[in-house]
Amino acid sequence: MARYISDFGLVTMRKFIGILCALFFVGCEQDVKPTKNVLFILVDDFGYNDLSFRGSKFYETPNIDALAKESTIFNEGYANSRVCSPSRASIMTGKFTARHGITDWIGAPTGAEWRKRNRFNQLLPPEYVRQLPSEDITLAEALKEQGYTTFFAGKWHLGGEGSWPDDHGFEYNVGGWDSGSPKGGFFAPYNNPKLKNGQPGENLSMRLAKETVAFMKDQKEQPFFAFLSFYAVHAPIQTTQEKWNKYRNKAAANGLAASGYGMEAVLPIRQVQDNPIYGGLVESMDDAVGHVLRSLEELGLDKNTMVVFTSDNGGVASGDNYATSNLPLRGGKGYQFEGGIKEPYLIKIPWLENQVVETNVPVTAADLYPTILDAVEAELMPAQHQDGISLLPLMGGLPTKERSLIWHYPHYGNQGGQPSSIIRKGKWKLIHYYEDGRNELYDLERDISEKNNISEENLELTKVLYEELMDFLNGVDAKFPEKDPLYDAAKERVYLERMATEKRKALEQQRLEILEPNFQPNEDWWGSQTTKD
């Protein structure tokens, strides 16, 4: 017995006793729980309104739409950051970003290094934690302790070698390493040290889906935690000629807008969903989701597998690839507005009775850690997932206590967002800006597009929310930006003027070129045409 426990030290004593009962028929069946699996699907940079069921007239996502019909839809579901690494760390730890310390995408410059970006900003961004803290018990480690076999496929971006998925509780790692983007693009060869190349031209999203299915098939008799983390729909956006043609024709049929871009404070921002390359990339990701969900049914696992579907931040409307529009939400990835942090958020628990169809209660990705533990009847770990709560009572129709949600991003993003922190409480959202110390207040029930700053009309509420926000940030030793002594306002004005004129004009021209009937990015469409079937 001692040797058995040593060999399987991560299996809890209760599970060990259950196994003995099953083996020796001692009448302990009541302690043996049915297997409850977890499939977590995370899409990169996928916007709140990039879905058919959300009303998009351009993108086609039939497989995700079908999942939504079987899930609780969280209409007020949020990522914990406007960019990827911080959000992913919150999923893994159950903590807000200011608490775990990863407040920017890992690799972003800080301090004087930021000047090399030639944005001529007023502030120097602070340092941040650059790998997932080893002292945290990740969601994977918590489930592994419960006897789950843990699997990761796709984008990681939570530290370099020594801080990869297999260093944080995942027994299998397919494709997860330092990089936040698909270095080889979305078609093989992948240029990924953790993913063997498939046949030239193989699609990356479908490959990751097939790897996930193969794992689930091998583990179908044992409880598993499969984390499918797509590199899609992150830049570089790529698709096949066939899918480009489909969405190019669809854009033309919908009627092309005369202009595709507006302006935010720093950069142009996309106002229409008509990019046929991005449309094809979204559909390929949805195809891969469909393959996984159909395979769950074929393997007989759909009735005992919890499915979580979400994104790590809003859709990219500025910077990166100017891929999509998040309207009527303002902003996008990198922004402090709803388009940057609001995201698709679905949870399906087949064994949960009376699961509600949808809810408007605000929740964040930090809640997924305790929700998953609760769903599989594991003990919660409040000392670890300090900022997350189990959503099972809410999904079962029970009322929940109002709470405050916190975001902290003291950095300048690649997309034009500004260093700021956010608190949301009920319908109220306060944004505090670090450049000038101002506060903006929005009533999200009346003003989903955040057009009307009502802080002056609600001075007392603004003061109360700001103080609560700062109390939290100071209480977790949050880091803040500092004034740049070399700041030159004249240089910043020149940069901003260039973005509003030259950059915007170039983007408008590029948008039309991509929609031309004879558009061809290169000879083999990013390598997608080299597959030999």
RORO-912093 format. One record per residue (C-alpha): residue number from 1; x, y, z. Coordinates in steps of 0.25 Angstrom, whole numbers. Example, Ala and Ser with C-alpha at 12.3 -4.5 7.8 and 13.67 -1.06 7.14 Angstrom:
! RORO-912093
1_49_-18_31
2_55_-4_29
END
This chain:
! RORO-912093
1_0_0_0
2_11_10_3
3_18_7_-10
4_4_9_-17
5_3_23_-11
6_17_26_-14
7_15_23_-28
8_3_31_-29
9_6_42_-19
10_-4_52_-25
11_-16_43_-24
12_-24_47_-12
13_-26_37_0
14_-41_38_-3
15_-39_34_-18
16_-29_23_-13
17_-39_17_-4
18_-50_17_-15
19_-41_10_-24
20_-38_-1_-14
21_-53_-2_-12
22_-55_-4_-26
23_-44_-15_-27
24_-48_-23_-15
25_-63_-21_-15
26_-64_-17_-1
27_-78_-10_-3
28_-72_4_-3
29_-79_8_-16
30_-85_20_-10
31_-72_27_-9
32_-68_25_-24
33_-72_37_-32
34_-75_36_-47
35_-64_42_-55
36_-66_57_-58
37_-57_63_-68
38_-53_77_-72
39_-50_83_-86
40_-46_97_-86
41_-46_104_-99
42_-38_117_-100
43_-38_126_-112
44_-28_137_-114
45_-32_151_-117
46_-46_147_-120
47_-56_158_-118
48_-70_159_-111
49_-77_161_-124
50_-69_152_-133
51_-80_142_-132
52_-92_139_-141
53_-101_137_-128
54_-96_150_-123
55_-102_157_-136
56_-90_157_-145
57_-95_158_-160
58_-81_155_-165
59_-74_144_-157
60_-80_129_-157
61_-78_121_-144
62_-88_110_-145
63_-81_101_-135
64_-79_111_-124
65_-93_116_-126
66_-98_101_-124
67_-90_100_-111
68_-96_113_-106
69_-110_107_-108
70_-105_96_-98
71_-98_106_-88
72_-100_117_-79
73_-97_130_-86
74_-90_140_-78
75_-94_153_-84
76_-85_161_-75
77_-73_152_-76
78_-60_158_-75
79_-45_155_-77
80_-36_160_-66
81_-28_168_-75
82_-28_175_-88
83_-16_167_-93
84_-13_152_-93
85_-2_148_-82
86_-9_155_-70
87_-22_149_-74
88_-17_135_-75
89_-10_136_-62
90_-23_140_-56
91_-29_127_-62
92_-18_119_-56
93_-18_125_-42
94_-32_131_-39
95_-26_144_-36
96_-27_158_-42
97_-15_163_-49
98_-10_173_-39
99_-10_162_-29
100_-2_152_-37
101_7_163_-43
102_7_159_-58
103_1_172_-63
104_5_173_-77
105_8_163_-88
106_21_156_-85
107_32_162_-93
108_26_176_-93
109_37_187_-90
110_37_195_-77
111_43_207_-72
112_53_214_-81
113_52_202_-91
114_38_207_-94
115_44_220_-101
116_50_211_-112
117_36_209_-117
118_36_224_-121
119_22_227_-116
120_27_239_-108
121_18_236_-96
122_17_244_-83
123_19_231_-74
124_29_220_-73
125_22_207_-70
126_26_199_-58
127_33_185_-57
128_23_173_-56
129_25_158_-53
130_30_151_-65
131_26_137_-62
132_15_130_-55
133_19_130_-41
134_23_116_-36
135_17_118_-23
136_3_118_-28
137_-5_105_-29
138_-10_106_-43
139_-23_101_-47
140_-16_89_-54
141_-8_86_-41
142_-21_86_-33
143_-28_76_-43
144_-16_68_-44
145_-16_66_-29
146_-31_61_-30
147_-26_50_-39
148_-28_57_-53
149_-19_55_-64
150_-16_68_-70
151_-13_73_-84
152_-10_86_-91
153_-10_89_-106
154_-7_102_-112
155_-3_116_-107
156_3_118_-94
157_11_131_-93
158_13_130_-78
159_28_130_-77
160_40_124_-84
161_46_110_-82
162_45_106_-68
163_31_112_-68
164_24_105_-78
165_11_97_-77
166_18_84_-72
167_25_93_-61
168_11_97_-56
169_3_84_-54
170_1_80_-69
171_6_65_-71
172_4_67_-86
173_8_79_-94
174_6_81_-109
175_10_94_-114
176_11_102_-102
177_24_111_-100
178_29_125_-99
179_23_131_-112
180_9_138_-112
181_7_137_-127
182_9_125_-136
183_23_127_-141
184_21_119_-154
185_7_124_-156
186_-6_116_-157
187_-1_106_-167
188_10_96_-165
189_22_96_-163
190_20_103_-150
191_33_107_-145
192_29_102_-131
193_39_94_-122
194_27_88_-115
195_19_84_-127
196_24_74_-138
197_21_79_-152
198_10_72_-159
199_8_71_-174
200_12_84_-181
201_0_93_-181
202_-7_86_-169
203_-16_96_-162
204_-11_99_-148
205_-25_101_-141
206_-30_87_-146
207_-16_81_-143
208_-18_86_-128
209_-32_81_-128
210_-28_67_-133
211_-17_66_-123
212_-28_69_-112
213_-37_59_-117
214_-26_48_-118
215_-23_51_-103
216_-38_50_-99
217_-39_37_-106
218_-27_31_-99
219_-32_36_-85
220_-47_33_-87
221_-48_23_-75
222_-40_33_-66
223_-44_47_-62
224_-37_58_-70
225_-34_73_-71
226_-32_77_-86
227_-28_91_-88
228_-29_95_-103
229_-23_108_-105
230_-24_113_-119
231_-13_122_-125
232_-25_127_-134
233_-29_138_-136
234_-17_145_-132
235_-8_152_-143
236_-3_149_-153
237_-17_147_-159
238_-17_137_-170
239_-26_128_-177
240_-28_120_-190
241_-32_125_-203
242_-45_118_-203
243_-49_124_-189
244_-44_138_-193
245_-53_137_-206
246_-65_133_-198
247_-64_145_-188
248_-59_155_-199
249_-72_152_-207
250_-80_153_-194
251_-74_166_-191
252_-78_171_-204
253_-92_166_-203
254_-94_172_-190
255_-90_186_-196
256_-76_192_-194
257_-75_204_-185
258_-69_216_-191
259_-59_216_-179
260_-54_206_-170
261_-48_213_-159
262_-50_224_-148
263_-40_230_-138
264_-38_227_-123
265_-28_235_-115
266_-16_230_-121
267_-18_220_-133
268_-29_218_-144
269_-39_208_-140
270_-47_198_-149
271_-62_201_-150
272_-67_190_-159
273_-66_175_-159
274_-62_172_-174
275_-48_167_-173
276_-49_154_-182
277_-35_149_-176
278_-40_150_-162
279_-54_144_-166
280_-47_131_-171
281_-38_130_-159
282_-50_131_-150
283_-57_120_-158
284_-45_111_-157
285_-45_112_-142
286_-59_109_-141
287_-57_97_-150
288_-47_92_-140
289_-57_95_-129
290_-67_87_-136
291_-57_75_-138
292_-55_74_-123
293_-69_75_-119
294_-74_65_-129
295_-63_56_-124
296_-67_57_-110
297_-81_51_-114
298_-75_40_-123
299_-66_36_-111
300_-78_36_-102
301_-72_47_-93
302_-82_58_-95
303_-91_55_-84
304_-79_55_-73
305_-70_66_-79
306_-71_81_-74
307_-68_90_-86
308_-63_105_-83
309_-62_114_-95
310_-56_128_-94
311_-45_138_-99
312_-33_144_-93
313_-37_159_-97
314_-45_167_-107
315_-44_166_-122
316_-33_174_-129
317_-38_186_-135
318_-25_195_-134
319_-11_192_-135
320_-7_177_-137
321_-15_174_-150
322_-27_184_-149
323_-35_171_-151
324_-49_173_-146
325_-59_183_-140
326_-65_181_-126
327_-76_192_-128
328_-85_195_-121
329_-74_193_-111
330_-64_203_-110
331_-49_200_-113
332_-43_186_-114
333_-31_178_-110
334_-22_187_-102
335_-33_197_-98
336_-39_201_-85
337_-52_201_-91
338_-62_189_-92
339_-57_185_-105
340_-44_182_-99
341_-48_173_-87
342_-62_168_-90
343_-62_154_-97
344_-70_142_-100
345_-72_134_-88
346_-79_120_-88
347_-80_109_-78
348_-87_96_-81
349_-89_86_-69
350_-97_74_-74
351_-100_68_-60
352_-104_82_-54
353_-119_82_-52
354_-127_94_-56
355_-115_101_-62
356_-119_115_-66
357_-119_119_-80
358_-112_133_-78
359_-109_143_-68
360_-105_158_-67
361_-97_157_-54
362_-83_162_-57
363_-73_151_-55
364_-58_149_-59
365_-49_138_-64
366_-43_138_-49
367_-56_131_-46
368_-54_119_-55
369_-43_113_-45
370_-53_111_-33
371_-65_108_-43
372_-58_97_-49
373_-53_91_-35
374_-68_93_-30
375_-74_86_-43
376_-65_73_-41
377_-68_73_-26
378_-54_76_-22
379_-51_85_-10
380_-50_100_-13
381_-36_107_-10
382_-40_121_-5
383_-26_124_-1
384_-22_122_-16
385_-33_127_-24
386_-34_139_-16
387_-42_148_-26
388_-51_137_-32
389_-64_131_-27
390_-71_119_-32
391_-82_122_-42
392_-89_109_-39
393_-100_115_-30
394_-102_126_-41
395_-103_116_-52
396_-113_108_-43
397_-122_121_-42
398_-118_126_-28
399_-116_140_-26
400_-102_146_-24
401_-96_157_-15
402_-92_169_-23
403_-76_170_-23
404_-66_179_-29
405_-57_175_-41
406_-43_181_-43
407_-34_182_-55
408_-20_188_-54
409_-12_192_-67
410_-1_202_-63
411_5_201_-77
412_3_206_-92
413_-2_195_-101
414_2_193_-115
415_-13_196_-119
416_-14_210_-113
417_-20_208_-100
418_-15_217_-88
419_-9_213_-74
420_-21_212_-65
421_-28_204_-55
422_-43_200_-55
423_-54_196_-44
424_-67_191_-48
425_-78_190_-37
426_-92_187_-42
427_-95_195_-54
428_-84_206_-51
429_-71_206_-57
430_-60_215_-53
431_-47_217_-61
432_-35_224_-54
433_-24_229_-63
434_-10_230_-59
435_-5_241_-69
436_-14_252_-63
437_-20_246_-51
438_-34_247_-56
439_-46_238_-54
440_-57_234_-64
441_-70_228_-59
442_-80_221_-68
443_-94_215_-66
444_-92_202_-74
445_-107_199_-74
446_-110_212_-81
447_-97_214_-88
448_-91_201_-93
449_-83_209_-103
450_-76_218_-92
451_-79_231_-99
452_-84_239_-87
453_-74_241_-76
454_-83_245_-64
455_-73_246_-53
456_-76_261_-51
457_-91_258_-49
458_-87_247_-39
459_-76_253_-31
460_-78_245_-18
461_-80_232_-25
462_-67_234_-33
463_-60_237_-21
464_-65_225_-14
465_-61_216_-25
466_-48_222_-27
467_-44_220_-13
468_-48_206_-13
469_-40_203_-26
470_-28_210_-19
471_-30_202_-6
472_-29_189_-14
473_-17_193_-22
474_-9_198_-11
475_-13_186_-2
476_-7_176_-12
477_5_185_-15
478_1_188_-29
479_12_195_-38
480_9_208_-44
481_16_216_-56
482_25_228_-54
483_26_241_-61
484_37_241_-72
485_46_253_-69
486_50_253_-84
487_35_254_-89
488_34_264_-100
489_19_268_-103
490_23_274_-117
491_28_260_-121
492_16_253_-116
493_7_263_-124
494_15_260_-137
495_13_245_-135
496_-2_246_-132
497_-4_255_-144
498_3_244_-153
499_-6_233_-147
500_-18_241_-150
501_-14_244_-165
502_-4_236_-171
503_-6_223_-163
504_-21_224_-165
505_-20_227_-180
506_-11_214_-181
507_-21_206_-174
508_-33_210_-182
509_-25_207_-195
510_-20_193_-189
511_-35_190_-186
512_-39_192_-200
513_-27_184_-206
514_-31_172_-197
515_-45_173_-203
516_-41_174_-218
517_-45_162_-226
518_-31_159_-231
519_-25_160_-217
520_-13_150_-215
521_-4_151_-202
522_7_142_-208
523_8_130_-217
524_3_119_-207
525_-6_127_-198
526_3_127_-186
527_6_112_-189
528_-8_107_-189
529_-8_102_-203
530_4_92_-201
531_-4_81_-195
532_-5_68_-203
533_-17_60_-200
END
